[in-house]
Amino acid sequence: AGSFQDAGVIQHAYNLNFPLHALPASSAQCPAWSAFSVSSPAVVLETAEDRPEAVVVRLYEAHGSTVDAWLQTCLPVKEAMLCDLLERPAARGRLPLEQRGVRLSFTPFRVLSVLLVLRQ
């Protein structure tokens, strides 16, 4: 019932196409951990790729809406900038690092690539 956004169709599709794989582990309790989070359910973090001293994160707006979202990470980021699909930094693409993370603005179905330079 309701819209595809309300039904969580995109999340269910990812769960179907990329199932969680369980691996045997010790019986020790481990705290939950995630390298990234995004504040809006309309924004999907598609991939994060390691580069020397950096990570490239690719996100897209999936609900056909205009939305601002916060990208948060526990990684030691010293600089964030928008980059093109070839992962080259964009002119005037520097993004301010704030307490809540990096603020990103999306128009309907927009794809953004963000280069996160890490502290050593």
C-alpha positions, -999 to +999 in steps of 0.1 A: +000+000+000+012+035-007+040+048-028+072+029-037+090+053-013+066+044+016+069+006+008+108+007+009+110-009-026+146+003-032+159-011+002+140-044-005+156-046-040+191-042-025+184-068+001+173-092-026+201-086-050+229-082-024+220-106+004+238-104+037+264-132+040+269-147+075+304-159+084+313-179+115+329-158+142+339-162+178+312-160+205+326-127+217+302-098+216+311-072+190+295-038+189+275-028+158+296-008+134+291+009+100+317+031+082+290+053+066+254+065+072+232+088+052+205+109+069+178+106+042+160+074+031+158+090-004+196+089-008+213+056-015+250+051-009+258+029-039+295+022-034+326+032-015+360+025-031+394+026-015+421+047-031+455+055-017+449+078+013+413+084+003+378+069-003+354+077-031+317+074-021+290+074-048+255+083-038+222+089-057+188+103-050+163+075-056+128+089-048+126+116-075+128+144-049+149+174-040+166+167-007+196+177+015+213+148+032+242+144+056+269+118+048+285+107+081+315+085+086+337+073+115+367+074+092+394+101+099+384+125+071+406+156+067+391+169+034+359+163+013+352+173-022+329+165-051+344+147-080+333+137-115+324+101-125+361+095-134+368+104-097+387+137-106+381+165-081+356+191-094+366+227-096+351+245-066+339+211-053+353+214-018+327+205+008+329+218+044+333+192+071+308+198+099+299+182+132+270+163+114+293+152+086+292+164+050+260+181+037+250+171+002+222+185-020+204+163-045+179+170-072+157+142-085+178+111-094+211+130-092+243+110-088+271+125-066+307+112-062+325+124-031+362+121-026+371+118+011+408+124+018+419+106+050+443+117+077+473+096+081 
